[in-house]
Amino acid sequence: MGEPRLKSVQCSSPAGLHRMAYKEWGDPANPRVLVCVHGVTRVADDFDALADAMSDRYRVVCPDVAGRGRSERLRDPNLYVVPQYVADMVTLIARVTANDEDEAVHWVGTSMGGLIGMILASFDNSPIRRLVLNDIGPVLDPAAMARIGEYIGQDLRFPNFEAGARFVKDVSSSFGPHSDAEWHKLASDVLVQESGGEWVRHYDLGLARPFAAITPERAEQDQAALWAAYDAIRCPTLLLRGELSDLLSRATAEEMTRRGPKPILAEIPGVGHAPTLMHANQIAIVRDFLSTE
């Protein structure tokens, strides 16, 4: 459906202003907007296949969350937290729905992107009309969170792209089976070459700072707040779960179907955390749900 347009919007934080980059697919005048938000160390490019498939029906907007990819880094790494991301998305939605009276959007969020969507969808007068949560819920497995936090903060450097790509494939094995070309894309989206020639991951290592501050007491409080937010959601919701996910347990997913928006649950076989939404069968599940109005 054509090449995406690269744009940005200026957002604010307590530490100052920052620009958040985003990719926009489809007819720029289409009032039907689908916002797709990636996981904690990933980027907007993750949704290229989904966005291309959905751009006949939607204007698809895929941001690089602050500190990742093309977006600017925050001056204070302690602000790499969901409330700041939610504020940035409110700014983004205001920009992309400027000509739409009710500022309505549909939302697909993978992992962290799902948490952002969950909080935003819980608000009174939320702009989110239909919500897809991709392998995320109000209960975050402590072991999985510790694994992610440790992974984020490592200052890893690779002598060439091939070495970096092997690393990305190894640490992303839970994404499930992908072709060599798909693994190459998944790596090239999140690796960047520095001026000295080394390849590094394309995000601010300061993302790890908030993870280091999590205590058991704080984790318990956060989980209670997430369940409260989830229970306040009223829009139609689809919950995707990787069959082998270590971040969203089957028990939590089943509990989610009984609470809050009582979502449709679709489990992706042979996949852990998280389905990449690159394959036709996964895209079809999302498309069918969003097209049911």
Backbone torsions as a table, in degrees:
resi	resn	phi	psi	omega
1	MET	NA	20.6	178.2
2	GLY	100.1	171.1	-178.1
3	GLU	-82.1	147.8	177.1
4	PRO	-73.9	158.0	175.3
5	ARG	-99.1	134.4	177.7
6	LEU	-94.4	123.1	-177.7
7	LYS	-135.1	177.8	174.8
8	SER	-152.0	160.4	177.6
9	VAL	-136.3	142.5	-179.8
10	GLN	-85.9	127.5	-179.6
11	CYS	-119.3	167.3	-179.8
12	SER	-125.7	152.3	173.5
13	SER	-138.5	170.0	175.7
14	PRO	-58.6	-18.0	-179.1
15	ALA	-95.0	-3.0	180.0
16	GLY	133.7	-161.0	-177.8
17	LEU	-98.2	150.9	175.2
18	HIS	-149.2	150.9	179.3
19	ARG	-99.1	132.4	176.8
20	MET	-108.2	121.3	179.9
21	ALA	-82.5	151.2	174.1
22	TYR	-151.3	154.7	175.2
23	LYS	-102.6	139.4	-179.6
24	GLU	-126.0	126.0	-178.7
25	TRP	-113.0	154.2	173.4
26	GLY	88.0	-174.1	-177.8
27	ASP	-63.6	119.5	-178.3
28	PRO	-64.8	-15.0	179.0
29	ALA	-97.0	-1.2	-178.3
30	ASN	-69.3	121.9	179.7
31	PRO	-76.3	-12.1	178.6
32	ARG	-83.8	111.5	-173.1
33	VAL	-115.2	132.1	173.6
34	LEU	-116.3	121.1	178.7
35	VAL	-102.2	128.5	-179.4
36	CYS	-121.1	124.3	-174.2
37	VAL	-125.3	132.4	-169.6
38	HIS	-84.6	179.6	178.2
39	GLY	-82.0	-178.3	-163.6
40	VAL	-62.6	-35.4	179.4
41	THR	-115.7	13.6	-177.2
42	ARG	-100.9	-170.6	-173.4
43	VAL	-142.6	173.7	-178.4
44	ALA	-56.9	-32.2	-176.3
45	ASP	-61.6	-17.9	177.4
46	ASP	-55.6	-28.6	-173.6
47	PHE	-97.5	14.3	-177.0
48	ASP	-55.4	-45.9	-177.5
49	ALA	-67.7	-45.5	179.1
50	LEU	-63.9	-44.4	-178.1
51	ALA	-62.8	-42.3	179.1
52	ASP	-62.3	-41.5	-178.9
53	ALA	-69.1	-28.8	-175.7
54	MET	-97.0	-7.4	-171.5
55	SER	-74.4	-8.4	172.9
56	ASP	-75.0	-22.3	-176.0
57	ARG	-110.2	-30.2	-174.3
58	TYR	-126.6	158.3	157.4
59	ARG	-87.2	113.8	-173.1
60	VAL	-99.4	126.2	-176.2
61	VAL	-117.9	121.4	-175.0
62	CYS	-126.0	102.2	-178.4
63	PRO	-85.1	152.2	161.9
64	ASP	-87.9	111.0	-179.7
65	VAL	-60.7	148.0	-175.7
66	ALA	-44.9	134.3	178.7
67	GLY	90.0	-2.3	-179.4
68	ARG	-121.9	152.2	170.3
69	GLY	51.9	-126.9	-175.3
70	ARG	-81.5	-9.9	-177.4
71	SER	-78.9	154.9	179.1
72	GLU	-72.7	156.4	176.8
73	ARG	-85.4	152.1	177.3
74	LEU	-81.4	143.0	-179.8
75	ARG	-65.6	-31.2	179.8
76	ASP	-114.3	108.1	-177.9
77	PRO	-61.5	-20.5	177.8
78	ASN	-65.7	-13.0	-179.3
79	LEU	-89.4	3.0	175.0
80	TYR	-78.5	70.2	-176.4
81	VAL	-138.2	161.4	-173.7
82	VAL	-57.7	-42.8	179.3
83	PRO	-56.9	-37.7	177.3
84	GLN	-67.1	-41.8	179.8
85	TYR	-63.8	-38.9	177.6
86	VAL	-61.2	-44.5	178.3
87	ALA	-59.9	-41.9	178.4
88	ASP	-62.7	-38.6	-178.9
89	MET	-70.5	-32.6	174.9
90	VAL	-61.9	-41.7	176.6
91	THR	-63.1	-44.7	179.3
92	LEU	-61.1	-46.6	-178.3
93	ILE	-62.9	-39.3	176.8
94	ALA	-60.5	-36.8	179.0
95	ARG	-68.3	-50.1	-170.9
96	VAL	-80.9	-11.7	177.0
97	THR	-115.4	25.8	-174.5
98	ALA	-57.7	-28.8	-178.9
99	ASN	-99.8	12.0	-177.9
100	ASP	-114.3	120.6	-173.0
101	GLU	-60.8	-38.4	-175.5
102	ASP	-98.1	1.7	176.6
103	GLU	51.7	37.0	-176.5
104	ALA	-81.1	139.8	175.1
105	VAL	-140.4	159.1	165.2
106	HIS	-101.5	157.3	-170.4
107	TRP	-137.9	131.1	169.5
108	VAL	-120.0	121.5	-179.4
109	GLY	-128.1	123.5	176.4
110	THR	-95.7	124.6	176.1
111	SER	53.1	-113.2	179.7
112	MET	-54.9	-39.2	177.7
113	GLY	-61.5	-30.5	175.1
114	GLY	-71.2	-39.3	176.6
115	LEU	-61.1	-43.5	178.6
116	ILE	-60.4	-45.9	179.1
117	GLY	-63.9	-38.0	179.1
118	MET	-60.1	-46.7	179.9
119	ILE	-65.5	-46.7	-177.5
120	LEU	-64.0	-38.5	-179.9
121	ALA	-69.8	-19.6	-178.1
122	SER	-79.9	-14.9	-175.6
123	PHE	-75.2	149.1	169.4
124	ASP	-60.5	141.3	179.6
125	ASN	60.1	30.4	178.3
126	SER	-60.4	142.9	176.7
127	PRO	-75.6	-12.0	-176.2
128	ILE	-78.7	122.7	-178.9
129	ARG	-101.1	-32.0	174.6
130	ARG	-140.0	139.8	-169.7
131	LEU	-128.6	131.4	172.8
132	VAL	-116.3	119.0	176.9
133	LEU	-103.1	114.8	-175.8
134	ASN	-99.7	99.2	174.8
135	ASP	59.3	49.5	177.8
136	ILE	-153.0	148.7	177.7
137	GLY	-154.3	-171.5	-176.9
138	PRO	-75.1	-10.9	179.4
139	VAL	-110.0	120.3	-179.5
140	LEU	-110.5	117.7	-177.8
141	ASP	-60.1	122.9	-175.9
142	PRO	-58.0	-39.3	-179.9
143	ALA	-65.4	-42.0	178.8
144	ALA	-65.4	-40.1	179.3
145	MET	-64.4	-40.5	178.5
146	ALA	-63.9	-40.3	178.1
147	ARG	-61.8	-44.7	-179.5
148	ILE	-65.4	-43.6	-179.5
149	GLY	-61.4	-41.5	179.3
150	GLU	-67.1	-41.2	-179.5
151	TYR	-62.9	-41.0	-174.8
152	ILE	-62.3	-42.7	-169.4
153	GLY	-83.8	-2.6	-177.9
154	GLN	-76.0	125.9	179.2
155	ASP	-84.9	79.6	-176.1
156	LEU	-91.1	137.6	-179.8
157	ARG	-131.9	138.5	-175.0
158	PHE	-121.4	138.4	-176.4
159	PRO	-69.5	-22.3	179.3
160	ASN	-154.1	169.2	-177.4
161	PHE	-62.2	-38.9	-176.7
162	GLU	-59.3	-40.8	178.8
163	ALA	-65.7	-42.0	177.6
164	GLY	-64.5	-39.5	-179.4
165	ALA	-65.9	-37.8	177.0
166	ARG	-62.8	-40.5	178.2
167	PHE	-62.8	-47.7	-178.8
168	VAL	-59.2	-41.9	179.0
169	LYS	-64.2	-42.2	-179.3
170	ASP	-62.6	-48.6	-175.9
171	VAL	-77.0	-14.0	-178.8
172	SER	-106.8	18.1	-176.1
173	SER	-59.2	-26.0	-179.8
174	SER	-68.3	-11.9	176.1
175	PHE	-64.2	-18.3	-179.9
176	GLY	95.1	-177.9	-176.3
177	PRO	-64.5	133.7	174.4
178	HIS	-141.8	155.7	177.6
179	SER	-72.9	166.4	177.0
180	ASP	-59.1	-39.8	179.7
181	ALA	-65.3	-38.2	179.5
182	GLU	-69.0	-40.3	176.7
183	TRP	-64.5	-37.3	177.5
184	HIS	-61.5	-42.7	178.6
185	LYS	-67.0	-44.5	-179.9
186	LEU	-58.6	-33.5	177.6
187	ALA	-78.3	-46.2	-176.2
188	SER	-64.5	-25.9	178.3
189	ASP	-68.0	-27.0	-172.5
190	VAL	-120.5	10.6	176.4
191	LEU	-116.2	143.5	178.8
192	VAL	-139.0	144.4	-179.5
193	GLN	-93.0	127.6	178.5
194	GLU	-83.0	168.9	-175.9
195	SER	-59.8	-28.9	179.3
196	GLY	-78.9	-5.0	177.2
197	GLY	104.3	-18.3	-179.9
198	GLU	-75.0	153.8	177.0
199	TRP	-103.9	136.5	-179.5
200	VAL	-134.8	166.7	176.6
201	ARG	-75.8	141.5	-168.7
202	HIS	-88.3	63.5	175.0
203	TYR	-158.3	165.6	179.8
204	ASP	-77.6	121.8	179.0
205	LEU	-62.3	-16.3	176.2
206	GLY	-64.0	-11.3	175.7
207	LEU	-56.9	-25.5	-177.4
208	ALA	-74.1	-18.5	-173.8
209	ARG	-56.1	-51.0	-179.2
210	PRO	-62.8	-31.4	178.2
211	PHE	-62.4	-38.8	-178.5
212	ALA	-66.4	-21.2	-177.1
213	ALA	-88.8	-3.5	-177.0
214	ILE	-76.0	123.5	174.5
215	THR	-107.4	164.4	176.0
216	PRO	-56.6	-38.5	179.6
217	GLU	-66.2	-43.2	179.2
218	ARG	-64.3	-40.7	179.6
219	ALA	-62.1	-39.9	178.9
220	GLU	-65.2	-41.6	177.9
221	GLN	-64.5	-42.9	-179.8
222	ASP	-62.9	-40.4	-179.4
223	GLN	-65.0	-42.0	177.4
224	ALA	-61.3	-40.1	179.7
225	ALA	-67.2	-37.8	179.3
226	LEU	-67.1	-40.7	177.2
227	TRP	-64.2	-39.6	178.5
228	ALA	-62.4	-42.1	177.7
229	ALA	-64.8	-46.1	-179.4
230	TYR	-59.1	-44.3	-178.5
231	ASP	-65.6	-18.3	180.0
232	ALA	-87.4	-9.1	-178.3
233	ILE	-71.6	135.6	-178.5
234	ARG	-121.8	-10.2	-177.1
235	CYS	-79.3	155.3	174.9
236	PRO	-55.9	136.8	-172.3
237	THR	-136.1	140.9	172.8
238	LEU	-114.7	129.8	177.2
239	LEU	-111.2	117.3	174.1
240	LEU	-97.4	139.9	176.6
241	ARG	-136.6	131.0	170.4
242	GLY	-71.7	130.6	-176.1
243	GLU	-53.2	-32.9	-175.4
244	LEU	-105.1	16.4	-174.4
245	SER	-60.8	135.4	173.8
246	ASP	-101.0	1.4	179.3
247	LEU	-103.1	-35.6	176.3
248	LEU	-118.3	106.6	-178.1
249	SER	-74.6	158.7	176.6
250	ARG	-63.2	-36.9	179.9
251	ALA	-62.7	-42.7	178.3
252	THR	-65.6	-42.7	179.5
253	ALA	-60.3	-42.4	179.6
254	GLU	-67.2	-38.3	175.9
255	GLU	-62.1	-38.4	179.1
256	MET	-62.6	-32.5	-179.7
257	THR	-70.4	-15.2	-179.6
258	ARG	-99.7	-4.9	-173.8
259	ARG	-129.3	168.2	174.3
260	GLY	53.9	-125.1	-177.6
261	PRO	-77.5	-2.0	-179.1
262	LYS	46.9	66.5	-171.6
263	PRO	-69.6	161.3	164.3
264	ILE	-71.8	133.4	179.5
265	LEU	-107.6	125.6	175.7
266	ALA	-124.8	122.4	-178.3
267	GLU	-103.1	133.0	-178.2
268	ILE	-97.2	113.8	-176.1
269	PRO	-68.9	145.7	174.5
270	GLY	73.0	12.7	-177.0
271	VAL	-125.9	143.2	174.7
272	GLY	-101.8	-130.6	178.5
273	HIS	-100.1	112.2	5.5
274	ALA	-139.0	156.9	174.7
275	PRO	-52.4	134.8	-175.4
276	THR	-84.6	-12.6	-178.3
277	LEU	58.9	30.2	176.1
278	MET	-94.9	-22.5	-171.9
279	HIS	-96.5	151.2	-172.9
280	ALA	-58.1	-39.0	-177.7
281	ASN	-67.3	-37.1	178.0
282	GLN	-71.6	-42.5	178.1
283	ILE	-60.2	-38.9	-178.3
284	ALA	-62.8	-38.2	178.9
285	ILE	-61.3	-45.7	-180.0
286	VAL	-66.8	-45.4	-178.2
287	ARG	-61.3	-44.6	-179.4
288	ASP	-61.3	-42.0	-179.5
289	PHE	-65.9	-48.0	-177.5
290	LEU	-68.6	-23.6	-178.4
291	SER	-85.6	-7.3	-179.0
292	THR	-90.0	97.7	-179.3
293	GLU	-132.7	NA	NA
